[in-house]
Amino acid sequence: MKILIAAIHPPVSSGRYMAWAFQRLGHQVLSVGPTVGGNVWNMSIDAKYNWSPNFEVKKELIGHALDLKDNWIELEKLFRPDLVLTIDSQFSVKMGRSDIPHALFGVDNHLSEYRIDNVEW
């Protein structure tokens, strides 16, 4: 299975560990989202632990949304996901399509609002 992980990319992200786990299970994984380098919680972490996305989106976050609609053609040349996972990020992903399942895994639900704009729960 091809899995696209949408996450903020600090060195300590749960998305990073989930990506490794899916890869060990034999899945192909690509990540997308902003990186924060080695500055986490006002601590400087050695650059060797930085986690960078595999796919660079040419847009900044718009509010709390990562808009991938304009990037799908470029993304699918590289990787057409069977599943999109937004993992522990304070943004939602706007894909502009409904034929690919999209799940959200949020561990800081006591601190973060994970609602996706215009989606009824």
Jmol script that loads the backbone (N, CA, C; Angstrom):
load data "model"
ATOM      1  N   MET A   1       0.847  -1.176   0.000  1.00  0.00           N
ATOM      2  CA  MET A   1       0.000   0.000   0.000  1.00  0.00           C
ATOM      3  C   MET A   1       0.894   1.241   0.000  1.00  0.00           C
ATOM      4  N   LYS A   2       0.459   2.274  -0.680  1.00  0.00           N
ATOM      5  CA  LYS A   2       1.160   3.551  -0.690  1.00  0.00           C
ATOM      6  C   LYS A   2       0.457   4.497   0.277  1.00  0.00           C
ATOM      7  N   ILE A   3       1.210   4.983   1.264  1.00  0.00           N
ATOM      8  CA  ILE A   3       0.643   5.816   2.320  1.00  0.00           C
ATOM      9  C   ILE A   3       1.315   7.180   2.301  1.00  0.00           C
ATOM     10  N   LEU A   4       0.510   8.231   2.212  1.00  0.00           N
ATOM     11  CA  LEU A   4       0.999   9.598   2.313  1.00  0.00           C
ATOM     12  C   LEU A   4       0.754  10.069   3.739  1.00  0.00           C
ATOM     13  N   ILE A   5       1.824  10.444   4.425  1.00  0.00           N
ATOM     14  CA  ILE A   5       1.705  10.959   5.784  1.00  0.00           C
ATOM     15  C   ILE A   5       1.849  12.471   5.738  1.00  0.00           C
ATOM     16  N   ALA A   6       0.820  13.165   6.189  1.00  0.00           N
ATOM     17  CA  ALA A   6       0.835  14.624   6.280  1.00  0.00           C
ATOM     18  C   ALA A   6       1.058  14.965   7.741  1.00  0.00           C
ATOM     19  N   ALA A   7       2.172  15.648   8.016  1.00  0.00           N
ATOM     20  CA  ALA A   7       2.513  15.938   9.402  1.00  0.00           C
ATOM     21  C   ALA A   7       3.465  17.115   9.471  1.00  0.00           C
ATOM     22  N   ILE A   8       3.480  17.775  10.615  1.00  0.00           N
ATOM     23  CA  ILE A   8       4.550  18.710  10.907  1.00  0.00           C
ATOM     24  C   ILE A   8       5.757  17.843  11.222  1.00  0.00           C
ATOM     25  N   HIS A   9       6.946  18.263  10.776  1.00  0.00           N
ATOM     26  CA  HIS A   9       8.129  17.395  10.812  1.00  0.00           C
ATOM     27  C   HIS A   9       9.177  17.796  11.856  1.00  0.00           C
ATOM     28  N   PRO A  10       8.846  17.762  13.152  1.00  0.00           N
ATOM     29  CA  PRO A  10       9.910  17.930  14.147  1.00  0.00           C
ATOM     30  C   PRO A  10      10.630  16.589  14.339  1.00  0.00           C
ATOM     31  N   PRO A  11      11.817  16.597  14.940  1.00  0.00           N
ATOM     32  CA  PRO A  11      12.535  15.339  15.141  1.00  0.00           C
ATOM     33  C   PRO A  11      11.768  14.320  15.984  1.00  0.00           C
ATOM     34  N   VAL A  12      10.869  14.785  16.838  1.00  0.00           N
ATOM     35  CA  VAL A  12      10.186  13.881  17.770  1.00  0.00           C
ATOM     36  C   VAL A  12       8.736  13.585  17.372  1.00  0.00           C
ATOM     37  N   SER A  13       8.385  13.750  16.136  1.00  0.00           N
ATOM     38  CA  SER A  13       7.008  13.563  15.682  1.00  0.00           C
ATOM     39  C   SER A  13       6.578  12.102  15.712  1.00  0.00           C
ATOM     40  N   SER A  14       5.358  11.861  16.172  1.00  0.00           N
ATOM     41  CA  SER A  14       4.822  10.497  16.107  1.00  0.00           C
ATOM     42  C   SER A  14       4.634  10.065  14.656  1.00  0.00           C
ATOM     43  N   GLY A  15       4.465  11.021  13.741  1.00  0.00           N
ATOM     44  CA  GLY A  15       4.363  10.690  12.323  1.00  0.00           C
ATOM     45  C   GLY A  15       5.616  10.018  11.799  1.00  0.00           C
ATOM     46  N   ARG A  16       6.755  10.446  12.288  1.00  0.00           N
ATOM     47  CA  ARG A  16       8.027   9.843  11.884  1.00  0.00           C
ATOM     48  C   ARG A  16       8.082   8.368  12.282  1.00  0.00           C
ATOM     49  N   TYR A  17       7.678   8.085  13.504  1.00  0.00           N
ATOM     50  CA  TYR A  17       7.723   6.706  13.993  1.00  0.00           C
ATOM     51  C   TYR A  17       6.681   5.831  13.303  1.00  0.00           C
ATOM     52  N   MET A  18       5.536   6.418  12.998  1.00  0.00           N
ATOM     53  CA  MET A  18       4.525   5.664  12.265  1.00  0.00           C
ATOM     54  C   MET A  18       4.998   5.381  10.834  1.00  0.00           C
ATOM     55  N   ALA A  19       5.680   6.344  10.212  1.00  0.00           N
ATOM     56  CA  ALA A  19       6.224   6.125   8.865  1.00  0.00           C
ATOM     57  C   ALA A  19       7.197   4.955   8.887  1.00  0.00           C
ATOM     58  N   TRP A  20       8.091   4.937   9.864  1.00  0.00           N
ATOM     59  CA  TRP A  20       9.043   3.827   9.972  1.00  0.00           C
ATOM     60  C   TRP A  20       8.317   2.496  10.165  1.00  0.00           C
ATOM     61  N   ALA A  21       7.278   2.491  10.998  1.00  0.00           N
ATOM     62  CA  ALA A  21       6.530   1.254  11.248  1.00  0.00           C
ATOM     63  C   ALA A  21       5.854   0.756   9.974  1.00  0.00           C
ATOM     64  N   PHE A  22       5.211   1.647   9.235  1.00  0.00           N
ATOM     65  CA  PHE A  22       4.570   1.237   7.977  1.00  0.00           C
ATOM     66  C   PHE A  22       5.604   0.717   6.981  1.00  0.00           C
ATOM     67  N   GLN A  23       6.775   1.337   6.933  1.00  0.00           N
ATOM     68  CA  GLN A  23       7.835   0.865   6.036  1.00  0.00           C
ATOM     69  C   GLN A  23       8.302  -0.532   6.439  1.00  0.00           C
ATOM     70  N   ARG A  24       8.448  -0.772   7.728  1.00  0.00           N
ATOM     71  CA  ARG A  24       8.853  -2.108   8.190  1.00  0.00           C
ATOM     72  C   ARG A  24       7.812  -3.161   7.834  1.00  0.00           C
ATOM     73  N   LEU A  25       6.560  -2.762   7.745  1.00  0.00           N
ATOM     74  CA  LEU A  25       5.491  -3.678   7.361  1.00  0.00           C
ATOM     75  C   LEU A  25       5.408  -3.877   5.851  1.00  0.00           C
ATOM     76  N   GLY A  26       6.276  -3.190   5.102  1.00  0.00           N
ATOM     77  CA  GLY A  26       6.337  -3.368   3.657  1.00  0.00           C
ATOM     78  C   GLY A  26       5.584  -2.339   2.837  1.00  0.00           C
ATOM     79  N   HIS A  27       5.047  -1.304   3.480  1.00  0.00           N
ATOM     80  CA  HIS A  27       4.311  -0.265   2.755  1.00  0.00           C
ATOM     81  C   HIS A  27       5.278   0.790   2.236  1.00  0.00           C
ATOM     82  N   GLN A  28       4.891   1.445   1.149  1.00  0.00           N
ATOM     83  CA  GLN A  28       5.637   2.591   0.638  1.00  0.00           C
ATOM     84  C   GLN A  28       5.078   3.843   1.308  1.00  0.00           C
ATOM     85  N   VAL A  29       5.957   4.673   1.834  1.00  0.00           N
ATOM     86  CA  VAL A  29       5.521   5.841   2.592  1.00  0.00           C
ATOM     87  C   VAL A  29       6.200   7.091   2.050  1.00  0.00           C
ATOM     88  N   LEU A  30       5.407   8.142   1.908  1.00  0.00           N
ATOM     89  CA  LEU A  30       5.913   9.451   1.522  1.00  0.00           C
ATOM     90  C   LEU A  30       5.344  10.438   2.530  1.00  0.00           C
ATOM     91  N   SER A  31       6.150  11.422   2.956  1.00  0.00           N
ATOM     92  CA  SER A  31       5.639  12.410   3.911  1.00  0.00           C
ATOM     93  C   SER A  31       5.618  13.796   3.286  1.00  0.00           C
ATOM     94  N   VAL A  32       4.702  14.608   3.767  1.00  0.00           N
ATOM     95  CA  VAL A  32       4.522  15.975   3.299  1.00  0.00           C
ATOM     96  C   VAL A  32       4.162  16.838   4.502  1.00  0.00           C
ATOM     97  N   GLY A  33       4.598  18.075   4.473  1.00  0.00           N
ATOM     98  CA  GLY A  33       4.264  18.997   5.551  1.00  0.00           C
ATOM     99  C   GLY A  33       5.464  19.837   5.931  1.00  0.00           C
ATOM    100  N   PRO A  34       5.238  20.844   6.764  1.00  0.00           N
ATOM    101  CA  PRO A  34       6.328  21.741   7.137  1.00  0.00           C
ATOM    102  C   PRO A  34       7.330  21.070   8.068  1.00  0.00           C
ATOM    103  N   THR A  35       8.569  21.497   7.984  1.00  0.00           N
ATOM    104  CA  THR A  35       9.608  21.018   8.879  1.00  0.00           C
ATOM    105  C   THR A  35       9.947  22.118   9.871  1.00  0.00           C
ATOM    106  N   VAL A  36      10.397  21.734  11.046  1.00  0.00           N
ATOM    107  CA  VAL A  36      10.770  22.723  12.056  1.00  0.00           C
ATOM    108  C   VAL A  36      12.258  22.666  12.371  1.00  0.00           C
ATOM    109  N   GLY A  37      12.991  21.818  11.675  1.00  0.00           N
ATOM    110  CA  GLY A  37      14.420  21.700  11.941  1.00  0.00           C
ATOM    111  C   GLY A  37      14.670  21.092  13.304  1.00  0.00           C
ATOM    112  N   GLY A  38      15.687  21.562  13.978  1.00  0.00           N
ATOM    113  CA  GLY A  38      16.069  20.966  15.253  1.00  0.00           C
ATOM    114  C   GLY A  38      15.684  21.771  16.468  1.00  0.00           C
ATOM    115  N   ASN A  39      14.785  22.736  16.319  1.00  0.00           N
ATOM    116  CA  ASN A  39      14.353  23.533  17.463  1.00  0.00           C
ATOM    117  C   ASN A  39      12.987  23.044  17.941  1.00  0.00           C
ATOM    118  N   VAL A  40      12.981  22.325  19.060  1.00  0.00           N
ATOM    119  CA  VAL A  40      11.746  21.751  19.588  1.00  0.00           C
ATOM    120  C   VAL A  40      11.607  22.144  21.056  1.00  0.00           C
ATOM    121  N   TRP A  41      10.485  22.716  21.403  1.00  0.00           N
ATOM    122  CA  TRP A  41      10.193  23.107  22.787  1.00  0.00           C
ATOM    123  C   TRP A  41      11.326  23.945  23.384  1.00  0.00           C
ATOM    124  N   ASN A  42      11.822  24.894  22.610  1.00  0.00           N
ATOM    125  CA  ASN A  42      12.919  25.781  23.019  1.00  0.00           C
ATOM    126  C   ASN A  42      14.211  25.037  23.328  1.00  0.00           C
ATOM    127  N   MET A  43      14.367  23.862  22.755  1.00  0.00           N
ATOM    128  CA  MET A  43      15.605  23.106  22.883  1.00  0.00           C
ATOM    129  C   MET A  43      16.190  22.919  21.491  1.00  0.00           C
ATOM    130  N   SER A  44      17.490  22.923  21.422  1.00  0.00           N
ATOM    131  CA  SER A  44      18.158  22.675  20.156  1.00  0.00           C
ATOM    132  C   SER A  44      18.558  21.205  20.098  1.00  0.00           C
ATOM    133  N   ILE A  45      18.074  20.513  19.067  1.00  0.00           N
ATOM    134  CA  ILE A  45      18.353  19.089  18.905  1.00  0.00           C
ATOM    135  C   ILE A  45      19.333  18.937  17.751  1.00  0.00           C
ATOM    136  N   ASP A  46      20.280  18.043  17.904  1.00  0.00           N
ATOM    137  CA  ASP A  46      21.304  17.820  16.885  1.00  0.00           C
ATOM    138  C   ASP A  46      20.647  17.619  15.521  1.00  0.00           C
ATOM    139  N   ALA A  47      21.203  18.267  14.501  1.00  0.00           N
ATOM    140  CA  ALA A  47      20.642  18.232  13.147  1.00  0.00           C
ATOM    141  C   ALA A  47      20.544  16.818  12.579  1.00  0.00           C
ATOM    142  N   LYS A  48      21.328  15.883  13.075  1.00  0.00           N
ATOM    143  CA  LYS A  48      21.254  14.514  12.557  1.00  0.00           C
ATOM    144  C   LYS A  48      19.895  13.865  12.838  1.00  0.00           C
ATOM    145  N   TYR A  49      19.125  14.446  13.759  1.00  0.00           N
ATOM    146  CA  TYR A  49      17.804  13.903  14.081  1.00  0.00           C
ATOM    147  C   TYR A  49      16.670  14.607  13.340  1.00  0.00           C
ATOM    148  N   ASN A  50      16.988  15.607  12.519  1.00  0.00           N
ATOM    149  CA  ASN A  50      15.934  16.324  11.793  1.00  0.00           C
ATOM    150  C   ASN A  50      15.155  15.368  10.897  1.00  0.00           C
ATOM    151  N   TRP A  51      13.855  15.641  10.765  1.00  0.00           N
ATOM    152  CA  TRP A  51      12.985  14.870   9.881  1.00  0.00           C
ATOM    153  C   TRP A  51      12.469  15.822   8.821  1.00  0.00           C
ATOM    154  N   SER A  52      12.776  15.528   7.579  1.00  0.00           N
ATOM    155  CA  SER A  52      12.348  16.380   6.470  1.00  0.00           C
ATOM    156  C   SER A  52      11.327  15.645   5.619  1.00  0.00           C
ATOM    157  N   PRO A  53      10.359  16.380   5.059  1.00  0.00           N
ATOM    158  CA  PRO A  53       9.368  15.734   4.193  1.00  0.00           C
ATOM    159  C   PRO A  53      10.008  15.201   2.917  1.00  0.00           C
ATOM    160  N   ASN A  54       9.422  14.129   2.390  1.00  0.00           N
ATOM    161  CA  ASN A  54       9.890  13.570   1.120  1.00  0.00           C
ATOM    162  C   ASN A  54       9.374  14.366  -0.062  1.00  0.00           C
ATOM    163  N   PHE A  55       8.268  15.082   0.131  1.00  0.00           N
ATOM    164  CA  PHE A  55       7.631  15.829  -0.943  1.00  0.00           C
ATOM    165  C   PHE A  55       7.439  17.268  -0.469  1.00  0.00           C
ATOM    166  N   GLU A  56       8.030  18.191  -1.177  1.00  0.00           N
ATOM    167  CA  GLU A  56       7.941  19.601  -0.819  1.00  0.00           C
ATOM    168  C   GLU A  56       6.707  20.220  -1.462  1.00  0.00           C
ATOM    169  N   VAL A  57       5.889  20.823  -0.662  1.00  0.00           N
ATOM    170  CA  VAL A  57       4.719  21.545  -1.165  1.00  0.00           C
ATOM    171  C   VAL A  57       5.137  22.986  -1.360  1.00  0.00           C
ATOM    172  N   LYS A  58       4.756  23.540  -2.477  1.00  0.00           N
ATOM    173  CA  LYS A  58       5.205  24.876  -2.828  1.00  0.00           C
ATOM    174  C   LYS A  58       4.374  25.985  -2.179  1.00  0.00           C
ATOM    175  N   LYS A  59       3.505  25.614  -1.254  1.00  0.00           N
ATOM    176  CA  LYS A  59       2.652  26.604  -0.604  1.00  0.00           C
ATOM    177  C   LYS A  59       2.873  26.567   0.901  1.00  0.00           C
ATOM    178  N   GLU A  60       2.628  27.712   1.510  1.00  0.00           N
ATOM    179  CA  GLU A  60       2.644  27.788   2.960  1.00  0.00           C
ATOM    180  C   GLU A  60       1.292  27.303   3.485  1.00  0.00           C
ATOM    181  N   LEU A  61       1.254  27.013   4.770  1.00  0.00           N
ATOM    182  CA  LEU A  61      -0.031  26.685   5.381  1.00  0.00           C
ATOM    183  C   LEU A  61      -0.964  27.873   5.250  1.00  0.00           C
ATOM    184  N   ILE A  62      -2.212  27.589   4.928  1.00  0.00           N
ATOM    185  CA  ILE A  62      -3.231  28.629   4.838  1.00  0.00           C
ATOM    186  C   ILE A  62      -4.106  28.455   6.079  1.00  0.00           C
ATOM    187  N   GLY A  63      -3.881  29.283   7.085  1.00  0.00           N
ATOM    188  CA  GLY A  63      -4.556  29.074   8.358  1.00  0.00           C
ATOM    189  C   GLY A  63      -4.063  27.765   8.942  1.00  0.00           C
ATOM    190  N   HIS A  64      -4.976  26.837   9.117  1.00  0.00           N
ATOM    191  CA  HIS A  64      -4.618  25.514   9.618  1.00  0.00           C
ATOM    192  C   HIS A  64      -4.784  24.459   8.537  1.00  0.00           C
ATOM    193  N   ALA A  65      -4.710  24.854   7.275  1.00  0.00           N
ATOM    194  CA  ALA A  65      -4.926  23.905   6.182  1.00  0.00           C
ATOM    195  C   ALA A  65      -3.701  23.818   5.287  1.00  0.00           C
ATOM    196  N   LEU A  66      -3.314  22.596   4.977  1.00  0.00           N
ATOM    197  CA  LEU A  66      -2.279  22.344   3.984  1.00  0.00           C
ATOM    198  C   LEU A  66      -3.022  22.001   2.704  1.00  0.00           C
ATOM    199  N   ASP A  67      -3.015  22.915   1.762  1.00  0.00           N
ATOM    200  CA  ASP A  67      -3.785  22.760   0.532  1.00  0.00           C
ATOM    201  C   ASP A  67      -2.939  22.038  -0.507  1.00  0.00           C
ATOM    202  N   LEU A  68      -3.294  20.779  -0.782  1.00  0.00           N
ATOM    203  CA  LEU A  68      -2.540  19.971  -1.741  1.00  0.00           C
ATOM    204  C   LEU A  68      -3.204  19.918  -3.112  1.00  0.00           C
ATOM    205  N   LYS A  69      -4.325  20.618  -3.285  1.00  0.00           N
ATOM    206  CA  LYS A  69      -5.073  20.523  -4.542  1.00  0.00           C
ATOM    207  C   LYS A  69      -4.209  20.839  -5.756  1.00  0.00           C
ATOM    208  N   ASP A  70      -3.386  21.874  -5.667  1.00  0.00           N
ATOM    209  CA  ASP A  70      -2.557  22.265  -6.812  1.00  0.00           C
ATOM    210  C   ASP A  70      -1.322  21.387  -6.978  1.00  0.00           C
ATOM    211  N   ASN A  71      -1.028  20.555  -5.989  1.00  0.00           N
ATOM    212  CA  ASN A  71       0.177  19.735  -6.022  1.00  0.00           C
ATOM    213  C   ASN A  71      -0.079  18.282  -6.415  1.00  0.00           C
ATOM    214  N   TRP A  72      -1.344  17.887  -6.624  1.00  0.00           N
ATOM    215  CA  TRP A  72      -1.643  16.477  -6.888  1.00  0.00           C
ATOM    216  C   TRP A  72      -1.020  15.964  -8.172  1.00  0.00           C
ATOM    217  N   ILE A  73      -1.007  16.767  -9.214  1.00  0.00           N
ATOM    218  CA  ILE A  73      -0.431  16.293 -10.490  1.00  0.00           C
ATOM    219  C   ILE A  73       1.044  15.978 -10.300  1.00  0.00           C
ATOM    220  N   GLU A  74       1.755  16.879  -9.663  1.00  0.00           N
ATOM    221  CA  GLU A  74       3.184  16.668  -9.390  1.00  0.00           C
ATOM    222  C   GLU A  74       3.391  15.496  -8.422  1.00  0.00           C
ATOM    223  N   LEU A  75       2.556  15.417  -7.401  1.00  0.00           N
ATOM    224  CA  LEU A  75       2.665  14.339  -6.417  1.00  0.00           C
ATOM    225  C   LEU A  75       2.431  12.978  -7.058  1.00  0.00           C
ATOM    226  N   GLU A  76       1.401  12.876  -7.893  1.00  0.00           N
ATOM    227  CA  GLU A  76       1.067  11.579  -8.481  1.00  0.00           C
ATOM    228  C   GLU A  76       2.098  11.107  -9.510  1.00  0.00           C
ATOM    229  N   LYS A  77       2.902  12.016 -10.047  1.00  0.00           N
ATOM    230  CA  LYS A  77       4.007  11.568 -10.901  1.00  0.00           C
ATOM    231  C   LYS A  77       5.008  10.773 -10.080  1.00  0.00           C
ATOM    232  N   LEU A  78       5.135  11.137  -8.836  1.00  0.00           N
ATOM    233  CA  LEU A  78       6.079  10.509  -7.926  1.00  0.00           C
ATOM    234  C   LEU A  78       5.432   9.372  -7.141  1.00  0.00           C
ATOM    235  N   PHE A  79       4.168   9.565  -6.755  1.00  0.00           N
ATOM    236  CA  PHE A  79       3.564   8.682  -5.759  1.00  0.00           C
ATOM    237  C   PHE A  79       2.063   8.924  -5.730  1.00  0.00           C
ATOM    238  N   ARG A  80       1.262   7.919  -6.063  1.00  0.00           N
ATOM    239  CA  ARG A  80      -0.188   8.053  -5.940  1.00  0.00           C
ATOM    240  C   ARG A  80      -0.634   7.281  -4.711  1.00  0.00           C
ATOM    241  N   PRO A  81      -0.992   7.976  -3.635  1.00  0.00           N
ATOM    242  CA  PRO A  81      -1.305   7.276  -2.387  1.00  0.00           C
ATOM    243  C   PRO A  81      -2.618   6.506  -2.447  1.00  0.00           C
ATOM    244  N   ASP A  82      -2.629   5.382  -1.721  1.00  0.00           N
ATOM    245  CA  ASP A  82      -3.855   4.617  -1.507  1.00  0.00           C
ATOM    246  C   ASP A  82      -4.559   5.106  -0.243  1.00  0.00           C
ATOM    247  N   LEU A  83      -3.801   5.779   0.623  1.00  0.00           N
ATOM    248  CA  LEU A  83      -4.315   6.268   1.897  1.00  0.00           C
ATOM    249  C   LEU A  83      -3.538   7.514   2.283  1.00  0.00           C
ATOM    250  N   VAL A  84      -4.247   8.515   2.804  1.00  0.00           N
ATOM    251  CA  VAL A  84      -3.609   9.706   3.351  1.00  0.00           C
ATOM    252  C   VAL A  84      -3.864   9.721   4.849  1.00  0.00           C
ATOM    253  N   LEU A  85      -2.784   9.853   5.631  1.00  0.00           N
ATOM    254  CA  LEU A  85      -2.892   9.942   7.086  1.00  0.00           C
ATOM    255  C   LEU A  85      -2.379  11.304   7.534  1.00  0.00           C
ATOM    256  N   THR A  86      -3.214  12.066   8.205  1.00  0.00           N
ATOM    257  CA  THR A  86      -2.751  13.279   8.860  1.00  0.00           C
ATOM    258  C   THR A  86      -2.440  12.862  10.287  1.00  0.00           C
ATOM    259  N   ILE A  87      -1.173  13.034  10.677  1.00  0.00           N
ATOM    260  CA  ILE A  87      -0.732  12.497  11.966  1.00  0.00           C
ATOM    261  C   ILE A  87      -0.264  13.611  12.881  1.00  0.00           C
ATOM    262  N   ASP A  88      -0.957  13.740  14.009  1.00  0.00           N
ATOM    263  CA  ASP A  88      -0.544  14.610  15.103  1.00  0.00           C
ATOM    264  C   ASP A  88      -0.111  15.985  14.637  1.00  0.00           C
ATOM    265  N   SER A  89      -0.880  16.569  13.764  1.00  0.00           N
ATOM    266  CA  SER A  89      -0.547  17.897  13.260  1.00  0.00           C
ATOM    267  C   SER A  89      -1.689  18.844  13.523  1.00  0.00           C
ATOM    268  N   GLN A  90      -1.354  20.086  13.720  1.00  0.00           N
ATOM    269  CA  GLN A  90      -2.391  21.082  13.971  1.00  0.00           C
ATOM    270  C   GLN A  90      -2.829  21.728  12.676  1.00  0.00           C
ATOM    271  N   PHE A  91      -2.980  20.905  11.656  1.00  0.00           N
ATOM    272  CA  PHE A  91      -3.538  21.391  10.401  1.00  0.00           C
ATOM    273  C   PHE A  91      -4.334  20.263   9.760  1.00  0.00           C
ATOM    274  N   SER A  92      -5.194  20.633   8.865  1.00  0.00           N
ATOM    275  CA  SER A  92      -5.931  19.651   8.083  1.00  0.00           C
ATOM    276  C   SER A  92      -5.378  19.677   6.665  1.00  0.00           C
ATOM    277  N   VAL A  93      -5.637  18.633   5.933  1.00  0.00           N
ATOM    278  CA  VAL A  93      -5.159  18.531   4.563  1.00  0.00           C
ATOM    279  C   VAL A  93      -6.351  18.679   3.627  1.00  0.00           C
ATOM    280  N   LYS A  94      -6.239  19.598   2.701  1.00  0.00           N
ATOM    281  CA  LYS A  94      -7.264  19.763   1.670  1.00  0.00           C
ATOM    282  C   LYS A  94      -6.724  19.123   0.407  1.00  0.00           C
ATOM    283  N   MET A  95      -7.359  18.026  -0.004  1.00  0.00           N
ATOM    284  CA  MET A  95      -6.854  17.275  -1.145  1.00  0.00           C
ATOM    285  C   MET A  95      -7.557  17.628  -2.443  1.00  0.00           C
ATOM    286  N   GLY A  96      -8.779  18.127  -2.348  1.00  0.00           N
ATOM    287  CA  GLY A  96      -9.522  18.441  -3.551  1.00  0.00           C
ATOM    288  C   GLY A  96     -10.041  17.208  -4.267  1.00  0.00           C
ATOM    289  N   ARG A  97     -10.107  16.102  -3.548  1.00  0.00           N
ATOM    290  CA  ARG A  97     -10.612  14.857  -4.140  1.00  0.00           C
ATOM    291  C   ARG A  97     -11.135  13.980  -3.014  1.00  0.00           C
ATOM    292  N   SER A  98     -12.045  13.078  -3.380  1.00  0.00           N
ATOM    293  CA  SER A  98     -12.650  12.215  -2.362  1.00  0.00           C
ATOM    294  C   SER A  98     -12.450  10.731  -2.661  1.00  0.00           C
ATOM    295  N   ASP A  99     -11.648  10.390  -3.659  1.00  0.00           N
ATOM    296  CA  ASP A  99     -11.473   8.983  -4.027  1.00  0.00           C
ATOM    297  C   ASP A  99     -10.330   8.308  -3.261  1.00  0.00           C
ATOM    298  N   ILE A 100      -9.632   9.027  -2.401  1.00  0.00           N
ATOM    299  CA  ILE A 100      -8.550   8.460  -1.601  1.00  0.00           C
ATOM    300  C   ILE A 100      -8.955   8.576  -0.133  1.00  0.00           C
ATOM    301  N   PRO A 101      -8.982   7.468   0.599  1.00  0.00           N
ATOM    302  CA  PRO A 101      -9.333   7.545   2.025  1.00  0.00           C
ATOM    303  C   PRO A 101      -8.352   8.437   2.780  1.00  0.00           C
ATOM    304  N   HIS A 102      -8.882   9.174   3.752  1.00  0.00           N
ATOM    305  CA  HIS A 102      -8.083  10.111   4.545  1.00  0.00           C
ATOM    306  C   HIS A 102      -8.462   9.921   6.002  1.00  0.00           C
ATOM    307  N   ALA A 103      -7.464   9.559   6.814  1.00  0.00           N
ATOM    308  CA  ALA A 103      -7.698   9.355   8.242  1.00  0.00           C
ATOM    309  C   ALA A 103      -6.848  10.333   9.038  1.00  0.00           C
ATOM    310  N   LEU A 104      -7.291  10.619  10.245  1.00  0.00           N
ATOM    311  CA  LEU A 104      -6.592  11.532  11.131  1.00  0.00           C
ATOM    312  C   LEU A 104      -6.215  10.805  12.408  1.00  0.00           C
ATOM    313  N   PHE A 105      -4.953  10.915  12.810  1.00  0.00           N
ATOM    314  CA  PHE A 105      -4.478  10.376  14.072  1.00  0.00           C
ATOM    315  C   PHE A 105      -3.951  11.544  14.882  1.00  0.00           C
ATOM    316  N   GLY A 106      -4.657  11.913  15.955  1.00  0.00           N
ATOM    317  CA  GLY A 106      -4.246  13.049  16.771  1.00  0.00           C
ATOM    318  C   GLY A 106      -4.063  12.643  18.218  1.00  0.00           C
ATOM    319  N   VAL A 107      -2.886  12.908  18.762  1.00  0.00           N
ATOM    320  CA  VAL A 107      -2.614  12.492  20.133  1.00  0.00           C
ATOM    321  C   VAL A 107      -2.712  13.635  21.131  1.00  0.00           C
ATOM    322  N   ASP A 108      -2.754  14.864  20.665  1.00  0.00           N
ATOM    323  CA  ASP A 108      -2.856  16.011  21.564  1.00  0.00           C
ATOM    324  C   ASP A 108      -4.254  16.614  21.503  1.00  0.00           C
ATOM    325  N   ASN A 109      -5.262  15.763  21.552  1.00  0.00           N
ATOM    326  CA  ASN A 109      -6.623  16.287  21.399  1.00  0.00           C
ATOM    327  C   ASN A 109      -7.060  17.118  22.597  1.00  0.00           C
ATOM    328  N   HIS A 110      -6.329  17.084  23.677  1.00  0.00           N
ATOM    329  CA  HIS A 110      -6.641  17.957  24.807  1.00  0.00           C
ATOM    330  C   HIS A 110      -6.084  19.366  24.579  1.00  0.00           C
ATOM    331  N   LEU A 111      -5.172  19.520  23.621  1.00  0.00           N
ATOM    332  CA  LEU A 111      -4.575  20.817  23.311  1.00  0.00           C
ATOM    333  C   LEU A 111      -4.926  21.337  21.931  1.00  0.00           C
ATOM    334  N   SER A 112      -5.244  20.444  21.025  1.00  0.00           N
ATOM    335  CA  SER A 112      -5.387  20.819  19.623  1.00  0.00           C
ATOM    336  C   SER A 112      -6.805  20.594  19.121  1.00  0.00           C
ATOM    337  N   GLU A 113      -7.197  21.416  18.182  1.00  0.00           N
ATOM    338  CA  GLU A 113      -8.483  21.273  17.510  1.00  0.00           C
ATOM    339  C   GLU A 113      -8.232  20.590  16.182  1.00  0.00           C
ATOM    340  N   TYR A 114      -8.735  19.392  16.024  1.00  0.00           N
ATOM    341  CA  TYR A 114      -8.459  18.611  14.817  1.00  0.00           C
ATOM    342  C   TYR A 114      -9.594  18.624  13.805  1.00  0.00           C
ATOM    343  N   ARG A 115     -10.591  19.453  14.018  1.00  0.00           N
ATOM    344  CA  ARG A 115     -11.702  19.484  13.062  1.00  0.00           C
ATOM    345  C   ARG A 115     -11.210  19.899  11.683  1.00  0.00           C
ATOM    346  N   ILE A 116     -11.799  19.309  10.676  1.00  0.00           N
ATOM    347  CA  ILE A 116     -11.491  19.669   9.297  1.00  0.00           C
ATOM    348  C   ILE A 116     -12.593  20.591   8.813  1.00  0.00           C
ATOM    349  N   ASP A 117     -12.210  21.713   8.228  1.00  0.00           N
ATOM    350  CA  ASP A 117     -13.185  22.694   7.755  1.00  0.00           C
ATOM    351  C   ASP A 117     -14.215  22.048   6.840  1.00  0.00           C
ATOM    352  N   ASN A 118     -15.465  22.431   7.019  1.00  0.00           N
ATOM    353  CA  ASN A 118     -16.579  21.995   6.158  1.00  0.00           C
ATOM    354  C   ASN A 118     -16.840  20.493   6.198  1.00  0.00           C
ATOM    355  N   VAL A 119     -16.473  19.817   7.284  1.00  0.00           N
ATOM    356  CA  VAL A 119     -16.748  18.392   7.417  1.00  0.00           C
ATOM    357  C   VAL A 119     -17.662  18.196   8.607  1.00  0.00           C
ATOM    358  N   GLU A 120     -18.760  17.489   8.401  1.00  0.00           N
ATOM    359  CA  GLU A 120     -19.684  17.166   9.486  1.00  0.00           C
ATOM    360  C   GLU A 120     -19.213  15.893  10.166  1.00  0.00           C
ATOM    361  N   TRP A 121     -19.214  15.854  11.489  1.00  0.00           N
ATOM    362  CA  TRP A 121     -18.805  14.652  12.230  1.00  0.00           C
ATOM    363  C   TRP A 121     -20.010  13.918  12.722  1.00  0.00           C
TER     364      TRP A 121
END
end "model"
wireframe off; spacefill off
backbone 0.3
color backbone group
